[in-house]
């Protein structure tokens, strides 16, 4: 279980990509004070936690209601996460996020909604993160496992909040080159985890057919 929880932390951290959110957060909050940015970052993380927690606890029930087996979802989710890993390695995901942030560039009247869109949805609690928590929920079906999964979500979003609060300093320290190197390394790691999800899903599908 400890290994699954550790894999969950890594998977969710890479998908949410707090480091990649830093320049986007600064782009979306120009001219704001540190206190204003902290309030927006906190609200976005709370909203994202609520969304991911719902799917972590009810995702499997939703799949069951739709007649989708966990094995099938593992394969599909693994392929989806692999696509995200590919985008990370070749920096295409950052470009897509930047397009989203430009489209959602806030008008002064829209600043109160900035935490919900686009920060919480889709930049934090996007399709990739939702798929990941459902997959992790299937690997951690016990009560303690579900509690651990909620703790993982909280931990990753707490780290995301810390990154956003220190966004200006992190952006100056790393620069474009540093961010690119770290993002590519995380993308390779996510790719390996995605392949494991697919392999586990195939094994489960074969077992389901045999039974």
C-alpha positions, 0 to 999 in steps of 0.5 A: 500500500505504501508503494501505491501511495508513493506512486499516487503522489508522483503520478498526481504531482506530475499531472497537475504540474505545479512547476508548469503552472507557475508562469501561467499563474503569473500571466493570469494575475498581472499587477496583483499583490502577493496577498491577492495572489495567495487568496486566488491560489488558495481558492483554486486549490480548495476547489480542485481538491473538492472536484478530485475528492468527489471522483476519488470517492465516487469514480468507481461507482460512476464507472460501474453505473456506465458498465465500464470495467476497471480493467478497461478504464485502466487501459484507457486511462493509462493511454491517456496519461501516456499522451500527457507524458508525451506532451510533457517531454516535447513541451506541447502540454505547456503550449496548450496550457498557455493557450488556455490561459490566454483565452481565459485572461481575466477581465477585472470583473472576472477576477473572483472567478479566476480561481475556478476557471481556468486555475482549478478547472482545467489546469489543476483538476483536468481530465488527466488528474480526474482519470488518475484519481479514479485509477488510484481509487481502484488500486486502493479500495479499502477505507484506509486506502481511500483515506490515503488517496484523499491525503495524496490529493491534499498533499499534492495541492498543498505543494501546488499552493506553495509553488503558486505562492512563491511563483515569482521567485521560482520563475526567476530562479529556474528560468525557461531552461530549468523549467524545461529540463524538470518538465521533461524528466517528469514526463519520462517518469509519468510515461513509465507509470502510464505503461504500468497502468496499461499493463495492469489493465490488460492483465485484469481484462484477461483475468475477467475474460477467463472468469 
